[in-house]
Amino acid sequence: MKVKITTQHLRDSLNKVLSVVDKKSSRPILTYTLISTDQNTLNFSATDLEVSAKVSVKANVEIEGKFCINAKNISDIVRELPQEEILLEIIGDKNILSLKCKNIHYSLLVFRSDDFPQLTFGNEESEFKLNSNQLSEIINRTSHAISLDETRLNLNGIFLQEIDSKIRAVATDGHRLSMLDTEVENAEMRLLLGGVIIPRKSINELKKLTESFSENLIKVSLDESFMYVNAQDKYFLSIRLIAREYPKYEAVIPPKTTHKLVADKDLFFNAVKRIKIMSNEKSNGVRLHLGKDEMTITANHPSLGEAREKIQVKYDGNEMEIGFNAKYLSDTLSVFSDGNVSLELNNELSPVLIKSENLSGYLGIIMPLKL
């Protein structure tokens, strides 16, 4: 194999796949990246068997070939190279990669590509297109509510489902829920009818892909076990889905509410962040006292003191006091960009709905905290 490529292109490609590499695997081959050629394209693939990534970049391919190489080692090397052209060459049958950049030369051990897992990056029978900004929005507005409890595997991801020709994304940890409905044009989403769960460990890879190809259409496809994402035939992901049934999340959404409070999002969000400083570290608890057209947010730390802030709101319901985990509350409020947010509730113990007219497809739910 003999290929010429710029340092920047090589560095960017390796950075995209490096986070997928299984650094603690008992199978050494999974700590390697597969590098292969395809006409004037250089391909980089990596996998931990749960998430796989492939990046294709234009290069000057003089002699085709493929090999496996330690992913971290070559990435560390390329990170330190100057912005010049790099020559990658394997001479004859030697298991040595010659890497040359100006007057810098490395000889790196490489391994047979036959032992690398066979990877698939698409299923044309179930393919639909989604704007990368839409996928980014799904992640940004729901991922904060994914459960971190490894014993509840079915909550360790984002649930995607087709509802009335829209993609519904749901994440919950049992204490809060985040749900977003996204319009998708001309999409064939039959495999989403029953819903699929995208694991938490793949979310950062998806986010990285959407940031690399913002405002581009990307192809999404599914089979019984995997979700495939293709960005402009340059960046591919294969994600093993969580093979569990998602809980009946609709059951926690109150069919109707009797009280509604409307507040400026920034005022509310900043007040919660300030008062949270004086909350108990274990519960992160803050109290919201709802009165006529005003809300008082308080917190009391047993060894540090207390804090209180009053903000103006629109509220004419029954006076009440309700407790929240301040982190859950601020995480949900951070989803909204600006304008007013509304809190809809029935009493101090019932689930609280958080909405905004500026984000009509979104619904946040937080369970109150007993303080």
Secondary structure, DSSP 4 states (H G I P E B T S, - for coil): -EEEEEHHHHHHHHHHHHTTS-TT-SSGGGGEEEEEEETTEEEEEEE-SSEEEEEEEE-EEEE--EEEEEHHHHHHHHHTS-SSEEEEEE-TT-SEEEEEETTEEEEEE-B-GGGSPP-----GGG-EEEEHHHHHHHHHHHGGG----TT-GGGSEEEEEEETTEEEEEEE-SSEEEEEEEE-TT---GGGSS-EEEEGGGHHHHHHHHHHTTT-EEEEEE-SSEEEEEETTTEEEEEEPP-SPPP-GGGGS-S--SEEEEEEHHHHHHHHHHHHTTS-TTT-EEEEEEETTEEEEEEEETTTEEEEEEEE-B--S--EEEEEEHHHHHHHHTT--SSEEEEEESSTTS-EEEE-GGGTTEEEEE-----
